[in-house]
Amino acid sequence: PLSVHRDPGDPEALFLQAGAFQSPADADNLKARLALMGVEASVQQVTLAEKGVMHRVRIGPYANPDQMAKVRTLLAQNGIQASVVRVKDGKDTKDVPN
């Protein structure tokens, strides 16, 4: 798989978010599509005040931005626009829309 795991001592992690869905089935479908491309993803269930329960499809964490950029390019070539998400101490610090 094209996922590179970071040092657990690193306080900030980089992820790609390939999508967010209200339907868990939609999230699982995207996760399966990514797997067929050789990209390992996970689905996170979160509750957002403005949207309710959402299922995020995320790839990572990545040890460095270069590796993440390669996977982001692969996703774009397959019609998937991924956003960069920085996670620090278990919380999203910045969601960069594409």
Disulfide bonds with the S-S distance in Angstrom:
none
